[in-house]
């Protein structure tokens, strides 16, 4: 499949030459004797020589460490690879080493600057408080917090001690928080008692109390931030630990069962985040990095790692559309954001609202827009270049909580094509495998990674023999990581994501990615959102399309016929849904992802118990005994 013969954007040669990626490619090509310094040449070498590549990345980062690694890759097995063996370092120390500070923004519209020295001071004070409550290396510290100062400082303070951080955002219900924190038994809970969202104050005191009362082994609840950092200056010290020492626990979505607790190690994440931020995103001193995220999404961890680049990072606490859909673009203009991170859902919301950021805001400093959470459609690519800015890099990125990073992402030295993620990440041996386990190009297949990478989880919590970890990624293709995405490698060396492979439709035995249909439908005037699932029906699977329409619109046979015609023309006759049903809202996780699998289970009559993992749990009730799907 070719998404576009001509690129939407090609970097000016002088601009490309100034990037950290260009310098890295040139250095590696020279030192390793490669035929040229093109991205694709260095990528091929990086997956053929993973130990050499990650040694180069270690050198690029030049991390602060008490002891350098004796070997970069001691065991190339997957799972079981051992990275940077013998090294001793601290994650927080490396983030604070060059940190450009924080900019705290919320719905009040008055950003607050926290400079590097003040940030270090608050981290030292918070670490002193944590130690006062008995926190030592290996303990867990949990944050039930919005994206603000408490979360970043709490994480850095815990990491400086060698404690393990884990966070949930305030939009989680009590049970959703307990499903996560209850498994890891934190010693200290850091929480906020009130937050503002959509112009309303939300009282969290009862929820915080209920969570605290139910957590085993909890010693302290910290809700008064002024008290946490009180008491005068404190000494900032850092525990030097092995690279596989856990720094945080992240969680799977939990929409089809109790969330898996995914444990990530300091060394691998640090080096991989350096690659993604410094090279692929070209973030550095003097830049201002923003990503709209909550503390319950892995992009928060990624954003905080932006401190290692020397950039200033922007933390936004509030609704992305209050008081209007232009609020984040105003923030970008007034604070000089250079790197703006968002999602396809948000971009669609802005577009449908008729907002054209370039017409109202000075985005002169903006040079990179990042998007993740779901596939970015070709139409959305074109809209960004038309309505936001014509001269910028648009990087659709894709990976996940499992690697707290990206398999595919941008390259500041290469063109951008509509509908394509620019490149497979350096060091990431990503292939699309067909049903026979053979790599294919220009065809759809399973996303498989065939070579180990440092940010693989160090394990799952409460999985002593590693069986849950192996089953999650390596049971299907022994020795290779199966990610669960349905992708296509393009002729440009880019990647198209067609949806989750475990949500892939299979009518008549032909596999179809849900994102292919979503792209068409959500480009239709009047359609606000959509969800595509497969319903078991008469020994086969039929495609069911759910649509959310603009206020005042009702789905009728004429609109159904129009949608089917558009889908057939843009895709194939096999993509055409047999049933099209109007719903009030699409069920989404708290991080904004559609939950096709939970809806599929509802249509089968199965229970979905972990509703607290959803931003809108009551939305699942729409799918109980739908009359349209009974015939």
C-alpha positions in Angstrom: 0.0 0.0 0.0 1.2 3.5 -0.9 -0.2 6.3 1.3 1.0 9.1 -0.9 3.4 9.4 -3.8 4.7 12.8 -2.6 5.7 13.7 0.9 3.7 16.3 2.8 6.9 17.7 4.3 10.6 17.3 3.7 13.1 18.9 6.1 15.1 21.8 4.7 18.7 20.3 4.2 20.2 22.9 6.5 17.7 22.3 9.2 18.2 18.5 8.9 21.9 18.9 9.1 21.6 20.8 12.4 19.7 17.9 14.2 21.2 15.6 16.7 20.0 12.7 14.6 22.1 13.9 11.6 25.2 14.2 13.8 24.6 10.8 15.4 24.1 9.1 12.0 27.3 10.7 10.6 29.4 9.7 13.7 28.1 6.1 13.7 28.6 5.7 9.9 32.1 6.9 10.3 33.1 4.9 13.3 31.4 1.7 12.1 32.5 1.9 8.5 29.0 2.1 7.0 28.6 2.9 3.3 26.6 6.1 4.0 24.9 8.0 6.9 21.3 7.7 5.7 18.8 6.8 8.4 17.8 3.4 6.7 21.4 2.4 6.5 22.1 3.0 10.1 18.8 1.4 11.2 19.7 -1.8 9.4 23.1 -1.8 11.1 21.5 -1.1 14.5 19.3 -4.2 14.4 22.1 -6.4 13.0 24.6 -5.2 15.6 22.4 -4.4 18.7 25.3 -4.5 21.2 27.3 -2.1 19.1 24.3 0.2 18.5 23.3 0.5 22.2 26.9 1.0 23.1 26.8 4.0 20.8 23.6 5.2 22.4 25.2 4.9 25.9 28.1 7.0 24.6 25.6 9.5 23.1 23.8 9.9 26.4 27.0 9.8 28.5 25.1 9.1 31.6 26.2 9.9 35.1 27.1 6.6 36.6 29.2 5.4 39.6 30.4 2.5 37.5 30.3 2.0 33.7 28.9 -1.3 32.3 31.2 -4.2 31.9 29.3 -5.3 28.8 26.3 -3.7 27.0 24.4 -6.9 26.1 25.5 -9.9 28.1 22.8 -12.3 26.9 20.9 -11.7 23.6 18.0 -14.0 24.5 14.4 -12.7 24.3 13.2 -12.8 27.0 16.2 -12.9 29.3 18.5 -10.3 27.7 20.8 -8.6 30.2 21.6 -5.0 29.5 24.5 -2.8 30.7 25.6 -5.4 33.2 27.9 -4.1 36.0 26.8 -0.5 35.7 25.6 1.5 38.7 23.5 4.7 38.2 20.5 6.6 39.4 17.6 7.5 37.1 16.7 10.7 38.9 20.2 12.0 39.0 20.5 11.7 35.2 17.2 13.5 34.7 18.2 16.3 37.1 21.7 16.6 35.7 20.7 19.1 32.9 17.0 19.7 33.6 15.7 22.9 32.1 12.9 23.2 34.7 9.2 22.9 34.6 6.3 25.1 33.5 3.1 24.3 35.4 -0.1 25.2 33.6 -3.7 24.6 34.4 -7.2 26.0 33.6 -6.5 29.2 35.4 -4.4 30.3 32.5 -1.4 31.6 34.6 1.6 29.3 34.1 4.1 29.0 36.9 7.8 28.6 36.3 9.9 26.1 38.4 13.5 26.6 37.6 16.2 23.9 37.7 17.5 24.9 41.2 14.0 25.1 42.7 13.2 21.7 41.2 16.3 20.1 42.7 15.5 21.7 46.0 11.9 20.4 46.1 13.1 16.9 45.1 15.6 16.9 48.0 13.0 18.1 50.5 10.4 15.5 49.3 13.1 12.7 49.5 13.8 13.7 53.1 10.1 13.4 53.9 9.8 10.0 52.2 12.8 8.8 54.2 11.2 10.1 57.3 8.3 7.8 56.7 10.7 4.8 56.3 11.0 4.7 52.6 14.1 2.8 51.5 15.3 1.2 48.2 12.8 -1.2 46.8 9.8 0.3 48.6 6.8 1.5 46.5 5.6 5.1 46.5 2.3 5.7 44.8 0.9 8.9 43.4 -2.9 9.5 43.0 -2.3 12.8 41.3 -2.9 15.2 38.4 -0.1 16.1 36.1 1.5 18.7 38.3 4.5 19.4 40.6 3.7 16.7 43.2 3.8 13.9 40.6 7.2 14.9 39.0 8.9 15.8 42.3 7.4 12.7 44.0 8.7 10.5 41.2 12.2 12.0 41.2 12.4 11.9 45.0 11.4 8.2 45.1 13.8 7.4 42.3 16.7 9.2 44.1 16.2 6.8 47.0 15.8 3.8 44.8 12.1 3.4 45.6 9.7 2.4 42.9 7.1 5.0 41.7 3.6 4.2 40.4 0.8 6.7 39.5 -2.8 6.9 38.7 -4.7 10.1 37.6 -7.7 11.5 39.6 -10.2 10.3 37.0 -9.7 6.7 38.1 -12.5 5.5 40.4 -11.7 3.9 43.8 -11.7 0.4 42.5 -9.6 1.2 39.5 -6.9 2.7 41.8 -7.1 -0.3 44.2 -6.9 -2.7 41.2 -3.5 -1.2 40.5 -1.9 0.0 43.8 -3.4 -2.8 45.7 -1.2 -5.3 43.9 2.1 -3.4 44.7 1.4 -2.4 48.3 2.9 1.1 48.4 4.5 2.3 51.7 3.5 6.0 51.0 0.6 7.4 49.0 1.0 11.0 47.6 -2.4 12.5 46.7 -4.3 15.7 46.1 -7.6 16.3 47.8 -9.1 18.6 45.1 -8.6 19.1 41.4 -10.2 21.3 38.8 -11.4 19.9 35.4 -13.7 21.5 32.9 -14.1 24.5 35.1 -15.4 22.5 38.1 -13.8 21.7 41.4 -13.7 17.9 42.1 -13.5 16.9 45.8 -11.3 13.7 46.0 -11.1 13.5 49.8 -13.5 10.6 50.1 -11.9 8.7 47.3 -8.4 9.2 48.8 -9.6 8.1 52.2 -11.2 4.9 50.7 -8.1 4.1 48.8 -5.8 4.6 51.7 -7.9 2.5 54.1 -7.8 -0.4 51.7 -4.1 -0.5 50.7 -2.1 -3.1 52.6 1.0 -2.0 54.3 0.5 1.7 53.8 2.4 3.8 56.3 1.6 7.4 55.3 -0.7 9.5 53.1 0.7 12.9 52.0 -1.9 15.4 50.8 -0.4 18.7 52.0 2.4 19.5 49.5 3.6 22.5 51.5 4.1 20.2 54.5 6.0 17.7 52.3 8.6 20.2 51.2 8.7 22.2 54.5 11.6 22.3 56.9 14.4 24.1 55.1 16.9 23.0 52.5 17.8 19.3 52.3 20.8 17.4 50.9 20.1 15.8 47.6 21.7 12.3 47.3 21.3 9.5 44.9 21.4 5.7 45.3 23.6 4.1 42.7 21.8 1.0 41.5 22.0 -1.7 38.9 20.4 -0.9 35.5 17.6 -3.4 36.0 16.6 -1.9 39.3 12.9 -1.0 38.9 12.1 2.7 38.7 8.3 2.5 38.1 5.4 0.1 37.7 3.0 0.8 34.9 -0.3 -1.0 34.2 -2.1 -2.6 31.2 -5.5 -1.1 30.5 -7.4 -3.6 32.7 -10.5 -3.5 30.5 -10.6 -7.3 30.2 -9.2 -8.3 33.6 -7.2 -7.1 36.5 -4.4 -4.8 35.1 -1.0 -6.4 34.7 1.7 -4.6 36.7 4.5 -3.9 34.2 7.9 -3.3 35.9 10.5 -1.1 34.1 14.2 -0.8 34.9 16.3 2.3 35.2 19.1 1.7 32.7 17.2 0.5 29.7 14.5 3.1 30.0 17.0 5.9 30.4 19.0 5.0 27.3 15.9 4.3 25.2 14.2 7.5 26.2 17.4 9.4 25.4 17.3 7.9 21.9 13.6 8.8 21.4 13.9 12.3 22.8 17.4 13.5 21.8 17.6 11.8 18.4 14.1 11.0 17.0 12.5 14.1 18.5 15.5 16.4 18.5 14.8 17.8 21.9 17.6 19.7 23.6 18.5 22.7 25.8 16.4 25.8 25.0 13.5 23.7 23.8 10.1 23.5 25.5 8.5 20.1 25.4 4.8 19.6 26.0 2.6 16.5 25.9 -1.0 16.5 26.9 -1.2 13.5 29.2 -2.4 12.3 32.6 -0.3 10.5 35.2 -2.1 7.2 34.3 -0.7 7.1 30.8 2.9 6.1 29.8 3.3 9.4 27.9 3.6 11.0 31.3 6.7 9.0 32.1 8.0 9.8 28.6 7.4 13.5 29.1 9.2 13.6 32.5 12.2 11.9 30.9 12.4 15.0 28.7 14.3 16.6 31.6 17.4 14.6 30.6 17.6 16.6 27.4 18.0 20.0 29.1 14.7 21.1 27.8 11.9 22.8 29.9 8.9 20.5 30.2 5.3 21.8 30.4 2.8 20.0 32.7 -0.8 20.8 31.9 -3.5 19.9 34.5 -7.0 20.3 33.2 -9.3 19.7 30.2 -7.8 20.1 26.7 -11.0 21.8 25.5 -11.8 24.2 28.4 -12.9 26.9 28.0 -12.6 26.2 24.3 -10.8 23.8 21.9 -8.1 26.4 21.3 -6.7 26.5 24.9 -3.7 24.3 24.3 -2.7 26.2 21.1 -2.8 29.4 23.1 -0.5 27.8 25.7 1.8 26.8 22.8 2.0 30.3 21.5 2.4 32.1 24.9 5.0 29.7 26.3 7.0 29.1 23.1 6.4 25.3 22.9 8.7 23.8 20.4 7.4 20.2 20.7 3.6 19.7 21.0 2.3 16.2 21.9 -1.3 15.2 21.5 -3.6 12.4 20.1 -5.7 11.8 17.0 -8.8 12.2 19.1 -7.8 15.7 20.2 -6.9 16.7 16.7 -10.3 15.5 15.4 -12.0 17.5 18.2 -10.2 20.6 17.2 -10.9 20.1 13.5 -14.6 19.4 14.0 -14.8 22.5 16.1 -13.6 24.5 13.1 -10.5 25.7 14.9 -7.5 26.6 12.7 -4.6 27.3 15.2 -2.4 29.0 12.6 -5.0 31.6 12.0 -5.1 32.8 15.6 -1.8 32.0 17.3 1.9 32.7 16.7 3.4 29.2 16.5 6.7 30.4 15.1 8.7 28.3 17.6 6.7 25.1 17.0 8.8 22.6 15.0 7.4 19.2 15.9 3.9 17.9 16.6 3.8 14.4 18.1 0.7 12.2 18.1 -0.1 8.8 19.7 -2.8 6.8 21.3 -4.3 5.5 18.1 -3.4 5.7 14.4 -3.3 9.1 12.8 -5.2 9.1 9.5 -4.0 10.5 6.2 -6.7 13.2 6.4 -5.4 14.3 9.9 -1.9 14.5 8.6 -3.1 16.9 5.9 -5.2 18.9 8.3 -2.2 19.5 10.6 -0.1 20.9 7.7 -3.1 23.0 6.5 -4.5 24.3 9.8 -1.5 24.2 12.2 1.7 24.9 10.3 3.1 24.0 7.0 6.8 23.8 8.0 7.0 21.4 10.9 7.7 17.7 11.4 4.5 15.7 12.2 5.6 12.5 14.0 2.9 9.9 14.6 4.5 7.6 17.2 3.5 4.1 18.3 4.7 1.7 21.0 3.1 1.3 24.4 3.1 0.9 28.1 4.8 -2.5 27.6 8.1 -0.8 26.5 7.3 2.7 28.0 8.4 4.0 24.6 8.1 3.6 20.9 8.6 0.9 18.3 7.9 3.4 15.4 8.4 7.1 15.5 9.7 10.2 13.7 13.0 11.0 12.0 13.8 14.7 11.7 16.0 14.1 8.7 13.4 12.3 6.6 10.2 13.2 4.8 6.7 12.8 6.2 4.1 10.9 4.2 0.3 11.1 4.8 -0.9 8.2 7.0 2.6 6.8 7.7 4.7 6.7 10.8 8.1 7.9 9.5 10.4 5.1 10.6 11.0 2.1 12.7 13.0 3.2 15.8 16.8 2.8 15.8 17.6 -0.5 17.4 14.0 -1.8 17.1 13.9 -4.8 14.8 10.2 -4.4 13.9 8.7 -6.6 11.1 5.2 -7.3 9.8 4.7 -11.1 9.9 2.1 -12.9 7.8 0.0 -15.9 9.0 3.0 -18.2 8.3 5.4 -16.1 10.4 7.2 -14.6 7.4 8.2 -10.9 7.2 6.3 -9.0 4.5 6.6 -5.5 3.0 3.6 -3.7 1.5 1.2 -6.2 3.2 -0.5 -6.3 6.6 0.9 -8.4 9.3 1.6 -8.8 13.0 4.0 -6.4 14.6 6.9 -8.6 15.7 10.2 -7.4 17.2 12.9 -10.0 16.5 15.9 -8.5 18.5 15.9 -7.6 22.2 15.9 -3.9 23.2 16.8 -2.3 26.6 13.4 -1.0 27.6 11.7 -4.4 27.6 10.1 -4.8 31.1 12.3 -6.4 33.7 9.2 -8.4 34.6 5.6 -8.3 35.9 4.9 -7.7 39.6 3.9 -10.9 41.5 5.2 -13.1 38.7 8.0 -15.0 40.4 8.6 -17.5 37.6 8.1 -15.1 34.8 5.3 -17.1 33.2 2.9 -14.2 32.9 5.5 -12.1 31.3 6.5 -14.8 28.8 2.9 -15.5 27.9 2.1 -11.8 27.3 4.8 -11.3 24.6 6.6 -14.5 23.6 4.1 -17.4 23.7 2.9 -16.9 20.1 6.4 -16.6 18.5 9.0 -18.1 20.8 12.1 -15.9 20.8 10.3 -12.9 19.3 8.2 -10.2 20.8 4.6 -10.2 19.5 3.2 -6.7 20.3 -0.5 -7.1 19.3 -0.6 -4.5 16.5 -1.6 -5.0 12.9 0.8 -3.1 10.8 2.2 -2.6 7.3 5.8 -1.7 6.3 5.7 0.7 3.4 8.0 1.3 0.4 9.3 4.4 2.2 10.5 2.4 5.2 7.6 3.8 7.2 4.8 2.0 9.0 1.0 2.1 8.9 -0.8 0.8 12.0 -4.1 -0.8 11.1 -5.3 -1.4 14.6 -4.8 -3.9 17.4 -4.3 -7.4 16.1 -6.4 -8.8 18.9 -9.2 -6.5 17.9 -8.7 -7.3 14.2 -11.9 -8.2 12.3 -12.0 -11.5 10.6 -15.1 -11.8 8.4 -14.9 -14.8 6.1 -11.4 -15.4 7.3 -10.0 -12.1 5.9 -8.2 -10.0 8.5 -9.2 -6.3 8.6 -7.9 -3.6 10.9 -10.5 -1.5 12.7 -8.5 1.7 12.1 -9.0 1.4 8.3 -12.7 1.9 8.8 -12.4 4.5 11.5 -10.3 6.7 9.2 -13.0 6.8 6.6 -16.0 7.3 8.9 -14.5 9.9 11.2 -13.7 12.1 8.1 -17.5 12.4 7.3 -19.2 15.6 8.3 -21.5 15.0 11.3 -19.6 12.0 12.6 -18.0 12.9 15.9 -16.6 9.5 16.8 -16.8 5.8 15.8 -16.1 2.3 17.0 -15.8 -0.9 14.9 -16.1 -4.4 16.3 -16.7 -7.9 15.0 -19.8 -9.7 16.2 -20.0 -13.5 16.1 -23.0 -14.2 13.9 -24.2 -17.4 12.3 -20.8 -19.2 12.3 -18.9 -16.2 11.0 -18.1 -12.6 12.1 -20.0 -9.6 10.9 -18.7 -6.1 11.0 -20.6 -3.7 13.2 -20.0 0.1 13.1 -21.0 2.3 15.9 -21.1 6.1 15.3 -21.5 9.1 17.5 -23.1 12.0 15.6 -23.1 15.7 16.2 -25.8 17.1 18.4 -29.2 17.1 16.7 -28.3 14.5 14.1 -30.0 11.1 13.8 -28.7 8.1 11.9 -31.1 7.2 9.1 -30.9 4.8 6.1 -29.7 7.5 3.8 -26.7 8.1 6.1 -26.0 4.4 6.5 -26.0 4.0 2.7 -23.6 7.0 2.4 -21.2 5.5 5.0 -21.2 2.1 3.3 -20.5 3.7 -0.1 -17.6 5.7 1.3 -16.1 2.7 3.1 -16.4 0.5 0.0 -14.7 3.2 -2.2 -11.9 3.9 0.3 -11.3 0.3 1.4 -12.8 -2.9 -0.1 -16.3 -4.5 -0.1 -15.2 -6.7 2.7 -14.7 -3.6 5.0 -18.4 -2.6 4.6 -20.2 -3.0 7.9 -23.3 -5.2 7.9 -24.7 -3.1 10.8 -24.4 0.6 11.5 -25.7 1.8 14.9 -25.8 5.2 16.5 -24.6 5.4 20.1 -24.2 8.3 22.5 -20.4 7.9 23.2 -17.5 5.6 22.5 -16.1 3.8 25.5 -12.5 4.8 26.1 -9.8 4.1 28.6 -8.7 6.9 30.9 -5.8 7.5 28.5 -8.3 7.9 25.6 -8.0 4.6 23.8 -11.1 2.9 22.3 -12.0 -0.3 24.0 -13.1 -2.6 21.1 -12.5 -5.8 23.1 -14.7 -4.8 26.0 -17.5 -3.9 23.6 -17.0 -7.2 21.8 -17.3 -9.0 25.1 -20.5 -7.1 25.9 -22.0 -8.2 22.6 -21.2 -11.8 23.4 -23.1 -11.4 26.7 -19.9 -11.6 28.8 -19.3 -9.4 31.9 -16.8 -6.6 31.9 -15.9 -6.2 35.5 -13.0 -3.7 35.5 -15.1 -0.6 34.5 -13.0 1.7 36.6 -10.3 1.4 33.9 -12.7 3.4 31.6 -13.0 7.2 31.5 -16.8 6.7 30.8 -17.8 3.3 32.3 -21.5 3.8 32.0 -21.0 3.9 28.2 -20.8 0.1 28.1 -24.5 -0.1 29.1 -25.4 1.0 25.6 -24.4 -2.4 24.2 -26.6 -4.5 26.3 -29.4 -6.2 24.3 -29.2 -3.8 21.4 -32.2 -4.5 19.2 -30.4 -3.6 16.0 -27.9 -6.5 16.7 -30.5 -9.2 17.4 -31.2 -9.9 13.7 
